[in-house]
């Protein structure tokens, strides 16, 4: 029986891992899938909530790491996972996306000559300033198995010189998660909790370092939100990191009220319901770009680049840059009916996990 370590460290990892773990259940006689929790997640209470909600227990190993920021945390993950590998080595390490946890565990696996499988390989925005982009490219270079979510990442990898035999196009595991959890999300009372009506509010998320570090934009953006809230209902989900940065910005004197709500990070079912019923979502989240296209929800992405270009070409996503006046204008236009219909994206029908699990079951 092959032992597969499935690495989870941040919120998106849990969501995708749950869908993948379900798919692996059909191959329990051949594959032993062990969840390795790196401890990277910022919110311990929400962390446990998501684990319980998505039925991720049992966790095979919780890594003992130092909760410091930056390189120190990644180094701590590497040291702890090295100890885990020395005690109980896997045959293959599976990493999801481009988190520091994925990067750290990939480096450890490579040093021990353990094969690495990268889910969502080949994702590129071709923006070298993004930490996530750096991680993606390095993890791909270390990986034996490159599982891609659609045709564009395949093309990226081929252009970069990867062997076709290592590239496996399987579809979006994030789409699997949406379809698996949509029914549960409908039972959520999150709209009632915040007094929101279906398609009567704007949903906002903001958490990536390369945007939050653009102090001028963040101040202008939040000031715009306060002005816009005089006309439209706004619900902004605050990542703990975002909240910490805002607290260090005395220039921003926001006055939350009925029309401008700041809410803490939500569990997956609550956030999925907020996303499904928003009139438009404004975000820097890679996952939400995918989820909004799966759901047919209008999405405005902050920044000049996205590593999910298929959501622009076929989905419901629009790239907005950093011009707050243009973002405000576009929000109003969408609310007034300027919408993108989108078309189905190949491999985003909820069966990516099945294809990945079947592939692993056939590895000799």
Secondary structure as GFF3:
##gff-version 3
##sequence-region A 1 364
A	DSSP	beta_strand	2	8	.	.	.	ID=ss1
A	DSSP	alpha_helix	11	24	.	.	.	ID=ss2
A	DSSP	three_ten_helix	25	27	.	.	.	ID=ss3
A	DSSP	beta_strand	31	37	.	.	.	ID=ss4
A	DSSP	alpha_helix	44	53	.	.	.	ID=ss5
A	DSSP	beta_strand	61	62	.	.	.	ID=ss6
A	DSSP	alpha_helix	71	87	.	.	.	ID=ss7
A	DSSP	beta_strand	92	96	.	.	.	ID=ss8
A	DSSP	alpha_helix	100	111	.	.	.	ID=ss9
A	DSSP	beta_strand	115	119	.	.	.	ID=ss10
A	DSSP	alpha_helix	131	142	.	.	.	ID=ss11
A	DSSP	beta_strand	145	148	.	.	.	ID=ss12
A	DSSP	alpha_helix	151	159	.	.	.	ID=ss13
A	DSSP	three_ten_helix	164	166	.	.	.	ID=ss14
A	DSSP	beta_strand	167	169	.	.	.	ID=ss15
A	DSSP	alpha_helix	173	186	.	.	.	ID=ss16
A	DSSP	alpha_helix	190	193	.	.	.	ID=ss17
A	DSSP	beta_strand	202	205	.	.	.	ID=ss18
A	DSSP	alpha_helix	209	212	.	.	.	ID=ss19
A	DSSP	alpha_helix	215	228	.	.	.	ID=ss20
A	DSSP	beta_strand	234	238	.	.	.	ID=ss21
A	DSSP	alpha_helix	240	247	.	.	.	ID=ss22
A	DSSP	beta_strand	260	264	.	.	.	ID=ss23
A	DSSP	alpha_helix	268	276	.	.	.	ID=ss24
A	DSSP	beta_strand	280	283	.	.	.	ID=ss25
A	DSSP	alpha_helix	286	295	.	.	.	ID=ss26
A	DSSP	beta_strand	299	302	.	.	.	ID=ss27
A	DSSP	alpha_helix	310	313	.	.	.	ID=ss28
A	DSSP	beta_strand	317	321	.	.	.	ID=ss29
A	DSSP	alpha_helix	324	335	.	.	.	ID=ss30
A	DSSP	alpha_helix	352	361	.	.	.	ID=ss31
###
